[in-house]
Structure formats: C-alpha cells, structure tokens
Amino acid sequence: MINTSYSFWKPEWTLDGEHLVTIPTVSNFGDLGNLLTFPDFSLIAESSFWVIAVTLAVIGSIETLLSVDAADKMDSQKG
C-alpha cells in the first residue's frame, strides 16, 4: 500500500518485486505446518554450543549492567 502510494508521489522510491516481501497463502490449516520451521537441537549436547550460549549470556548481562550504570549517571536529580 505504501509502495503503491510512492509510485504517485515519489516514483524513484518505489520498490520492484525482488525487494518486496512475499507472504505465502495458506488455503487450509494443514498447509500452515509446512510454513513453520522448527529449530534443530542436535548440537545441544556439544560443548561448543554451551561455550557460545554462556558467552552470549555473559555479554548480554554486562551490556545491561553498563546501560543501567550509564542511565544512572545521566540522572541529575538522583540523590
């Protein structure tokens, strides 16, 4: 809808077909299962999986703590 309106006002902003999202059509409830992709948990027993998972968790926690600290320093009313 927005892309169509751009063709009237700003034609150079209009996206062609290869850049637009194609939403699949589901004719019945059974077809919905074919569209879903489920994760592959086969590597959950590998140590490399857990090293990456713990690394991401630690980095996320550090980032959160640093953001809270930075926000506290910006508050001039904090007593």
VEXSETI-973824 format. One record per atom (N, C-alpha, C): x, y, z; residue in one letter; residue number from 0; atom name. Coordinates in Angstrom, 2 decimals. Layout:
N
{{X,Y,Z},A,NUM,CA}
...
% end
This chain:
79
{{0.82,-1.18,0.00},M,0,N}
{{0.00,0.00,0.00},M,0,CA}
{{0.88,1.26,0.00},M,0,C}
{{1.88,1.29,0.85},I,1,N}
{{2.78,2.44,0.89},I,1,CA}
{{3.60,2.50,-0.39},I,1,C}
{{4.04,1.33,-0.85},N,2,N}
{{4.82,1.27,-2.09},N,2,CA}
{{4.00,1.79,-3.26},N,2,C}
{{2.71,1.49,-3.29},T,3,N}
{{1.83,1.97,-4.36},T,3,CA}
{{1.66,3.49,-4.29},T,3,C}
{{1.55,4.02,-3.09},S,4,N}
{{1.42,5.47,-2.96},S,4,CA}
{{2.71,6.18,-3.38},S,4,C}
{{3.85,5.53,-3.16},Y,5,N}
{{5.11,6.13,-3.62},Y,5,CA}
{{5.15,6.26,-5.13},Y,5,C}
{{4.48,5.36,-5.84},S,6,N}
{{4.51,5.44,-7.30},S,6,CA}
{{3.84,6.72,-7.80},S,6,C}
{{2.96,7.32,-7.01},F,7,N}
{{2.32,8.57,-7.40},F,7,CA}
{{3.14,9.79,-6.99},F,7,C}
{{3.70,9.78,-5.78},W,8,N}
{{4.37,10.96,-5.25},W,8,CA}
{{5.89,10.94,-5.48},W,8,C}
{{6.50,9.81,-5.22},K,9,N}
{{7.96,9.70,-5.36},K,9,CA}
{{8.28,8.41,-6.12},K,9,C}
{{8.16,8.40,-7.44},P,10,N}
{{8.38,7.16,-8.20},P,10,CA}
{{9.77,6.55,-8.00},P,10,C}
{{10.77,7.37,-7.70},E,11,N}
{{12.12,6.83,-7.51},E,11,CA}
{{12.25,6.02,-6.22},E,11,C}
{{11.29,6.16,-5.31},W,12,N}
{{11.29,5.41,-4.06},W,12,CA}
{{10.57,4.07,-4.19},W,12,C}
{{9.88,3.83,-5.27},T,13,N}
{{9.09,2.61,-5.45},T,13,CA}
{{10.01,1.40,-5.55},T,13,C}
{{9.67,0.35,-4.82},L,14,N}
{{10.44,-0.89,-4.84},L,14,CA}
{{9.88,-1.82,-5.89},L,14,C}
{{10.76,-2.55,-6.58},D,15,N}
{{10.27,-3.53,-7.53},D,15,CA}
{{10.10,-4.88,-6.84},D,15,C}
{{9.59,-5.86,-7.56},G,16,N}
{{9.17,-7.14,-6.98},G,16,CA}
{{10.22,-7.89,-6.19},G,16,C}
{{11.49,-7.83,-6.59},E,17,N}
{{12.51,-8.62,-5.89},E,17,CA}
{{12.81,-8.08,-4.49},E,17,C}
{{12.41,-6.84,-4.20},H,18,N}
{{12.68,-6.24,-2.89},H,18,CA}
{{11.46,-6.24,-1.97},H,18,C}
{{10.34,-6.72,-2.44},L,19,N}
{{9.13,-6.75,-1.64},L,19,CA}
{{9.01,-8.09,-0.93},L,19,C}
{{8.36,-8.11,0.22},V,20,N}
{{8.14,-9.33,0.98},V,20,CA}
{{6.95,-10.07,0.38},V,20,C}
{{7.13,-11.36,0.14},T,21,N}
{{6.05,-12.18,-0.37},T,21,CA}
{{5.49,-13.00,0.77},T,21,C}
{{4.23,-12.79,1.08},I,22,N}
{{3.58,-13.53,2.16},I,22,CA}
{{2.88,-14.74,1.55},I,22,C}
{{3.25,-15.95,2.00},P,23,N}
{{2.64,-17.14,1.42},P,23,CA}
{{1.15,-17.24,1.75},P,23,C}
{{0.40,-17.84,0.84},T,24,N}
{{-1.03,-18.01,1.02},T,24,CA}
{{-1.30,-19.38,1.61},T,24,C}
{{-2.12,-19.42,2.65},V,25,N}
{{-2.48,-20.69,3.30},V,25,CA}
{{-3.96,-20.94,2.99},V,25,C}
{{-4.21,-22.06,2.30},S,26,N}
{{-5.60,-22.35,1.93},S,26,CA}
{{-6.33,-23.14,3.01},S,26,C}
{{-5.58,-23.91,3.82},N,27,N}
{{-6.22,-24.64,4.92},N,27,CA}
{{-5.25,-24.74,6.08},N,27,C}
{{-5.74,-25.24,7.19},F,28,N}
{{-4.93,-25.31,8.41},F,28,CA}
{{-3.75,-26.27,8.26},F,28,C}
{{-3.89,-27.29,7.46},G,29,N}
{{-2.81,-28.26,7.25},G,29,CA}
{{-1.61,-27.66,6.56},G,29,C}
{{-1.83,-26.69,5.68},D,30,N}
{{-0.72,-26.04,4.98},D,30,CA}
{{0.13,-25.19,5.90},D,30,C}
{{-0.44,-24.76,7.02},L,31,N}
{{0.28,-23.92,7.94},L,31,CA}
{{1.51,-24.63,8.52},L,31,C}
{{1.40,-25.92,8.75},G,32,N}
{{2.53,-26.69,9.28},G,32,CA}
{{3.70,-26.73,8.34},G,32,C}
{{3.46,-26.68,7.03},N,33,N}
{{4.55,-26.69,6.06},N,33,CA}
{{5.32,-25.37,6.03},N,33,C}
{{4.72,-24.31,6.52},L,34,N}
{{5.37,-23.00,6.52},L,34,CA}
{{6.24,-22.76,7.75},L,34,C}
{{6.04,-23.53,8.81},L,35,N}
{{6.79,-23.34,10.04},L,35,CA}
{{8.11,-24.10,9.99},L,35,C}
{{9.16,-23.48,10.48},T,36,N}
{{10.47,-24.11,10.58},T,36,CA}
{{10.81,-24.26,12.05},T,36,C}
{{11.17,-25.45,12.45},F,37,N}
{{11.49,-25.71,13.85},F,37,CA}
{{13.00,-25.78,14.02},F,37,C}
{{13.51,-25.37,15.17},P,38,N}
{{14.96,-25.38,15.39},P,38,CA}
{{15.52,-26.80,15.47},P,38,C}
{{16.79,-26.90,15.13},D,39,N}
{{17.50,-28.18,15.19},D,39,CA}
{{18.29,-28.20,16.49},D,39,C}
{{17.88,-29.07,17.42},F,40,N}
{{18.54,-29.14,18.73},F,40,CA}
{{19.59,-30.25,18.79},F,40,C}
{{20.09,-30.69,17.66},S,41,N}
{{21.04,-31.81,17.65},S,41,CA}
{{22.39,-31.44,18.27},S,41,C}
{{22.74,-30.17,18.31},L,42,N}
{{24.04,-29.76,18.86},L,42,CA}
{{23.97,-29.37,20.33},L,42,C}
{{22.85,-29.59,20.99},I,43,N}
{{22.70,-29.13,22.36},I,43,CA}
{{23.63,-29.89,23.33},I,43,C}
{{24.06,-31.05,22.95},A,44,N}
{{24.96,-31.83,23.82},A,44,CA}
{{26.43,-31.49,23.58},A,44,C}
{{26.73,-30.69,22.58},E,45,N}
{{28.11,-30.33,22.26},E,45,CA}
{{28.61,-29.22,23.18},E,45,C}
{{29.87,-29.29,23.56},S,46,N}
{{30.43,-28.27,24.45},S,46,CA}
{{30.56,-26.93,23.75},S,46,C}
{{30.82,-26.93,22.45},S,47,N}
{{30.96,-25.67,21.73},S,47,CA}
{{29.65,-24.88,21.74},S,47,C}
{{28.52,-25.57,21.74},F,48,N}
{{27.21,-24.92,21.84},F,48,CA}
{{27.10,-24.17,23.16},F,48,C}
{{27.49,-24.82,24.25},W,49,N}
{{27.36,-24.21,25.57},W,49,CA}
{{28.36,-23.08,25.78},W,49,C}
{{29.54,-23.17,25.18},V,50,N}
{{30.51,-22.08,25.27},V,50,CA}
{{29.92,-20.82,24.62},V,50,C}
{{29.33,-20.99,23.46},I,51,N}
{{28.73,-19.85,22.76},I,51,CA}
{{27.53,-19.32,23.54},I,51,C}
{{26.68,-20.21,24.05},A,52,N}
{{25.48,-19.79,24.80},A,52,CA}
{{25.86,-19.01,26.05},A,52,C}
{{26.84,-19.49,26.80},V,53,N}
{{27.26,-18.80,28.02},V,53,CA}
{{27.94,-17.48,27.68},V,53,C}
{{28.73,-17.47,26.61},T,54,N}
{{29.38,-16.23,26.19},T,54,CA}
{{28.35,-15.16,25.84},T,54,C}
{{27.32,-15.53,25.09},L,55,N}
{{26.27,-14.57,24.75},L,55,CA}
{{25.52,-14.10,25.99},L,55,C}
{{25.27,-15.00,26.92},A,56,N}
{{24.57,-14.62,28.15},A,56,CA}
{{25.40,-13.65,28.98},A,56,C}
{{26.69,-13.88,29.09},V,57,N}
{{27.57,-13.00,29.87},V,57,CA}
{{27.67,-11.63,29.20},V,57,C}
{{27.86,-11.62,27.88},I,58,N}
{{27.95,-10.34,27.17},I,58,CA}
{{26.65,-9.56,27.31},I,58,C}
{{25.51,-10.24,27.20},G,59,N}
{{24.23,-9.57,27.37},G,59,CA}
{{24.05,-9.00,28.76},G,59,C}
{{24.49,-9.74,29.77},S,60,N}
{{24.37,-9.26,31.14},S,60,CA}
{{25.27,-8.06,31.40},S,60,C}
{{26.49,-8.11,30.89},I,61,N}
{{27.42,-6.99,31.05},I,61,CA}
{{26.86,-5.75,30.35},I,61,C}
{{26.33,-5.94,29.14},E,62,N}
{{25.76,-4.80,28.40},E,62,CA}
{{24.60,-4.18,29.17},E,62,C}
{{23.76,-5.00,29.78},T,63,N}
{{22.64,-4.49,30.56},T,63,CA}
{{23.12,-3.71,31.77},T,63,C}
{{24.08,-4.24,32.48},L,64,N}
{{24.61,-3.55,33.66},L,64,CA}
{{25.27,-2.22,33.29},L,64,C}
{{26.00,-2.20,32.16},L,65,N}
{{26.63,-0.96,31.72},L,65,CA}
{{25.58,0.07,31.30},L,65,C}
{{24.49,-0.39,30.69},S,66,N}
{{23.42,0.53,30.30},S,66,CA}
{{22.73,1.14,31.52},S,66,C}
{{22.51,0.33,32.54},V,67,N}
{{21.89,0.83,33.77},V,67,CA}
{{22.82,1.84,34.44},V,67,C}
{{24.10,1.54,34.46},D,68,N}
{{25.07,2.45,35.07},D,68,CA}
{{25.12,3.77,34.30},D,68,C}
{{25.11,3.71,32.98},A,69,N}
{{25.13,4.93,32.17},A,69,CA}
{{23.85,5.74,32.38},A,69,C}
{{22.70,5.07,32.45},A,70,N}
{{21.44,5.78,32.67},A,70,CA}
{{21.42,6.43,34.05},A,70,C}
{{21.98,5.77,35.07},D,71,N}
{{22.05,6.36,36.41},D,71,CA}
{{22.94,7.61,36.42},D,71,C}
{{23.99,7.60,35.64},K,72,N}
{{24.88,8.77,35.61},K,72,CA}
{{24.25,9.95,34.88},K,72,C}
{{23.29,9.68,34.00},M,73,N}
{{22.62,10.77,33.28},M,73,CA}
{{21.57,11.47,34.13},M,73,C}
{{21.10,10.83,35.18},D,74,N}
{{20.04,11.38,36.03},D,74,CA}
{{20.64,12.40,37.00},D,74,C}
{{20.42,13.68,36.73},S,75,N}
{{21.00,14.72,37.57},S,75,CA}
{{20.21,14.89,38.88},S,75,C}
{{18.98,14.41,38.96},Q,76,N}
{{18.14,14.53,40.15},Q,76,CA}
{{18.40,13.43,41.16},Q,76,C}
{{19.19,12.43,40.79},K,77,N}
{{19.40,11.29,41.69},K,77,CA}
{{20.20,11.77,42.91},K,77,C}
{{19.70,11.41,44.07},G,78,N}
{{20.32,11.90,45.29},G,78,CA}
{{21.18,10.91,45.88},G,78,C}
% end
